[in-house]
Amino acid sequence: MPDKLQTAVSDQRTEPAMNPHQSTPPGDRNGSISQAFVELAAIGGEGGHQLDVAHTLARWSLRLLDVSGAGVMLPDQRGMLTSMAVSSEAVRLLEQQELAADRGPCVESHRQARELVFADVDVTDERWPELGVLARANGIRAIHAIPLFAGDATVGVLNLFRPSTGGLGGPDSRLARSMAATAGETVHRLQTHAQAPVRIDELTAALAEATVVERAKGMLAVRWRLDLDTVSAVLRHTARARRLRVGQLAEAVLTGTATVDFPLLVDPLDADDD
């Protein structure tokens, strides 16, 4: 597996912008790093879903790395690479452009199973010339994509967006790779579990409002062109964040009194995932 970063080279240089979420004392930061790995590994247990892996990986990337945005793409049940969690509308737009064009550092990092860095979006890259324009318009100067591996196979990609030129370096780059590796192993465990005989989602089956939930899932699956399992995870995650039962949220979605976002919008200050 090649480890050489493919970059766009520029003579322009800017001072790296500090991530406001990195202003924690060293002791607190070390504790946060440990917590990140605990959470990423724990999702692989009973009841976990790869959507939770995406959200957790993006959230901790924002907290711990010198980036202004983060997103995670994972294949859906049809094998199509999909944005699962994003930190902002700008990240969502950039990832959607890559997916629609089927090219860009994030999409191609997953396809080629190697890290890719678009080191300076002000320098036109003939591989994806239109991406730099959109990135610049949203205050992004560089993109660093790190694949998630299960053995030698890629199971997703961590996309990091920087307000200054260049990819991550030093301790940040090593931490990003380690978190991506842990996330990849967890996704693989979840995919292995999913190959067992299909069972009714325990959250849906436990609710009296099962019919309402299924109707909402069907509606959202058509709207987002997603599989029902991923839609169920989105509803569960959103309901938990809003302190609602899944059935309550589903009913509100059907009546038009509530909306649900996909990809998940990540806030680095979110409470830790359960």
N, C-alpha and C positions, 0 to 999 in steps of 0.2 A: 504494500500500500504506500504510494508516494507520500512524502511528508513535505515536499517543497511547495511553498505557497505561490500561487499564480497571481500576480499583481499588476495593476496599472501604475506605471511609473510617472512621477511628476517632479519637476524642479522646484515647485512651490511647496512651502512648508509653513505650517502654523503651529502654534503652541497647543498641546493637548488641552482640551476643556475638561475641567474636573466634574465628575459626576457628583451631584449634591448628596446622593445616597451613600457615598463612600467616606463621609466625614465622621466615621465612628472610630473610637479608640482601638488600638491593635488587639487588646484583649477581647473586646466586644466583637471585633471583626472575626477573630479566630473562632469564637463561639458561634457566630452566624454561619461561617463556612461549614462547621461541623453539623449544624442544624440543617443546612441545605442538603447535605448528603444523606442525612437520616431521613428527611422527608422524601427525597427522590427514591430511595430504596424501599421505603415503607409502602409506597403506592402499589408495589408489586404484589401485595397480599390480597386476601379475599375481598372482593367488592371494588377493587381499584379499576381504573380505566385509563387508557393512554391519553385522553383529554386532560386528566388531572396531572399527568406527567408533563404535558406541554405547558400548562398554566404554571406549575411549580418551577419548571426550568426557566421560563421566561421571567417569572417574578424574582427569583434569586439572581438571575443574570443582571437585572436592573439594579438590584440592591448591592451587588458585590463587584461588578465590573465597571470599567471606565467607558460606559456607553450611554447614549441618550435614548436608545430604543432597542427593543428585542422582540423577536417573534419565533415561533416554532412551527414548522411544517411536518406533518406526518402523513403517511399513506392511509386512505380510508379503506373500508372493507373491500372496495373494488380495486384497490391498489393504486388509486390516483392520489398524487401528492396534493395535500390540502392545508391551507392555513388553519391552525388549531387555536393559537393564542397570539395576540399582538398587544403591544404596549400603547399604541396610539392609532389614530386614523391614518397618519402618514405611513406608518409601518404596514397597515392593512392595504393601503393603496399600492405601495411598492411591491408587496408580496403578490397581490392580485395581478399586477402588471406582468410580473415574471411568470406566474402560472398561466396567464392567458397567452403569452408569447411563447411559453415553453422554453425560455432561456433567461439567463441572468445568473449571478454568482450563487444565489441560494438554491435555485432549481438544479443548476449544473453541479454544485457541490454534492448534492444528494445523488445525482446520476453518475458522477465520476468517482464517488467515494473518496473525496479528498477535500481539504480546506481550500477555499478560494477567497481572495481578498480583492475588492475593488478599492484600491488604495487612495484614489483621489478622483471624485466624480467630476471635477472640473476638466479632467483630461479624458477626452472622448475615447472610449474603448470600442473598437469595431465589432466586438462580439455582442455588445448590447448598448448601442449608441443612444437609444431613447431613454434608458434607465437613468443616466446621469442628470438629464433635464428635470425629471420628476424628483430625484433625490435632492438636487440643489434647491428646488422650489420649496422643499420641506425642511431645509436647514441641516441636511445630512451631507457629510463630506466623505465618508468612507463606509464600506459594507464588508463585514467579515463573516463568512459562512463556515460552520463547523458541522460535519456530518455526525449523526448518531449511528453507532455500530452495534450489531449483534453478531459477534464473530467477525467474519469478513463481509457480511451483508449490511447495507445501509437500511436503517429503519426510520429515518427522519433527518432533519437538519435544524440546527440552532442558528438563527440569523441575528447578527449584532450590528447595530447602526450607530455610527460615531459622528460627533459634531466637529471632529478634527481629522486631518488626513492620516492615513496609515492604519494597518490592522492592529489588533491587540498585541502587546509584547510582554516579555518577562513573566512575572508571577500571574498577571491577569490572563495571559494566553494559556498558561498551564492549568490555571483554575477552570477556565472555560472548557478546555478539552476534557478535564476530569469530570466536570459536571455533565457534559454531553455524553461521556462514556457511561456514567452511572445511569443516566436517563435512558440510553440505548439498551442497556441490560434490562432495565425495568420494563420498557416497552416490549422487549422480546419475551419476557416472562408472561406479560399480560396477553400477548398474542398466542403464546403456547396454551394458556388456559382457555382462550377463546375457541380453540380448536376442539375442545370437549363438546359433548352433545349440548345443543342450545337449550338454555333454561329461561324461564320468565324472569325478567329483571326483578330483583328482590324488592326494590323500592316501589315499583309499579304494582306488583302483586300485593304488597302490604297495605295499599291504600284503598279506601272505599271508593275513591274517585277514579278507579282504574280506567273506566270507559272514557272519561274526560281527558285523562292523561294520554291515552292512545290516540284520541282524535287530534289533540294538540301535536303529538309527535308526528302523526301522519301529515298534518298541515305544514309543519316546519320542515319535514323531510323533503316534501315537494318543493317548498320555497327555496331551501338551501341546496337541494340536490345531494342530500347526505343519506347515509344509512341510518336506520332507526336506532341502532345501538349508540351511535355517536350523538344523535339528537337527544336520546334519553340522558346521556352524560351531561350534555349542555344544560338541559332542564334541571337536573339534579344539582349541578354546580351553581347555577344561577339562583335556584330556590334557597340553597344553603347560604349564599352570600346575602340574600335579602331576608333571611330568617322566615321563610315561608315553607309550607308543605309543598311538595311537588304538585299535588292536586290543586292547591290554591293558585299556584302560578299558572298551571295549564288552563284553568278556567278563565283566568284573567287574560291570557293570550287569546283564547277563543272568542272572548267578548270584546277584544280590542282595547281593554283598559290597561294592558301591560305589554311591553315589548321585550324580546330576548335577543341579545346580540350574538352573532357568530361571524368571524372567530371571536373567542373570548377576549375581552379587553382586560389587560393586566395592569394593575397598579402595584408598584413596588412596596407600597405601604399597606397593602391588603393584610388582613390577619392571616396567620399561618394556616395552610390547608389542614383539614382534619386528616 
